[in-house]
């Protein structure tokens, strides 16, 4: 067994090296959540802008390519913080799933299996990505719709500095901005055809991405105002199911399928583009990379103390966003934040102790589901406490870290 190695000699060295990231991220939270959600009517649709977009843009602008507030070393450090900030959000998704477990089990195959249908897009998206010149970035970019849980999953599986993570992060950023417009307009256009029942459109709005669901349901509420409550409930249930099942579909089907297709399609498409094939010319190098994957994981390991301090910082960021954006006091948010952080910390420990090598975010989701399920005697307290944290509150800090992490691109 190899000795674990770390990015910093000590926890204090990490804090000294990254303190500026934390301070600026909190400043971005204050600005972004003070602006709040902006809804812009555009024809029959609605463009919805969320605080995560503002914090992400500010993070990008603060990088070495524009304002030069952060240097390249700090940009690289921020990429490793994204996974920490996403863990409480994934824990909240798991709690939402546990709270709705009866609804999920009674929803039938239409809702439960809808995530499988998303796999079909891989066969269309991956060839296009390769034709555009992407290489391993295409794996992260096309394995799913690339929302928060998918970005966390790819980051955890391949590493924050990998081409796969760059591809996933790129689609996360572009998809979040363009996707809100696209989903809002697409919903209104499909509704205008009168082919599908409004309930079917409500179910289809929950694709595992809160901001996209919000855009779609806002448009549906304008078209069917008398059914807005029912449509919102269906979309929320579908969203919960997609969020929880999407992680496992990606782990066991989506990512392996995308990697296999990449191996098959990259060589002929590289010949078509008259460029060297990464698959054919880098077999030995790639085998060495796979062999050294454990070393890569070891190099980016964090001590339990580092995880604890960074999760506390994330909790403070969530509390700040919840207060600025949604007028929820710190003491009111505290029980929910402690539960989310506790689940995240437990997921870190479990991921190190359990032989089943699932990503940390998968354990966040599983533990969150269990503590909010009927199996847990504290279920009601867990659900009520987590409900005090607005769904989008954890995402502003995620956007700030993610924006900083791509500030040198």
QUINOR-V752944 format. One line per field, one symbol per residue. ss: DSSP state (a for helix, b for strand, c for the rest). psi: psi as a letter, one per 20 degrees, with the letter a starting at -180 (. if undefined). burial: 1 if it has 9 or more other ideal C-beta (glycine too) atoms within 8 Angstrom, else 0. Layout:
ss: ???
psi: ???
burial: ???
This chain:
ss: cccccbccccaaaaaaaaaaaaaaaaaaaaaaaaaccbbbbbccbbbbbcaaaaaaaaaaaccccccccccaaaaaaaaaaaaaaaaaaaaaaaaaaaacaaaaaaccaaaacaaaaaaaaaaaaaaaaaacccccaaaaaacccccaaaaaaaaaaaccccaaaaaaaaaaaaaaaaaaaaaaaaaaaaaaaccccaaaaaaaaccccaaaaaaaaaaaaaacaaaaaaaaaaaaaaaaaaaaaaaaaaaaaaaaaaaaaaaaaaaaaaaacccccaaaacaaaaaaaaacaaaaaaacbccaaaaaaaaaaaaaaaaaaaaaaacccaaaaaaaaaaaaaaaaaaaaaaaaccccccaaaaaaaaaaaacccccccaaaaaaaaccccccccaaaaaaaaaaacccc
psi: pqppqrhqhrhhhghhhjhhggghhhghggggihgapppopncirppppqhhgghgghgghiriieikhqrhghghhhhiighghhghghhhggggghhkhggghjhrhgghjhhhhihhhhhggghgghhijqdihhghhiiailaghgggggghhiqhjqhghggghghggghhghhhgghgghghgghhikgqqhhhhggihnjjoghhgggghgghhhgmhijhgghgggggghggghhghhghgggiggghgggghghhhgghhghhilqqphghikgghhhhgghjhhhghhhjqqqhhgggghhgggghhggghhgghjkoqghhhgggghgghgggghhgghhhhphomqqghghgggggggijrihphjggggggghiioqhigihghgggggghijij.
burial: 0000010100101110110111011101111110000010010111111111111111111111010001000111111111111111111111111101100100100011011001100100111011100111111111111111111111110011011111111111101110111011111111100001011011111111111111111111111100010111111111111111111111101110111011001110110000001111000001001000000111111100011111111111111111111101000011111111101111111110000000111111111111111001001001101101110111111111111111100
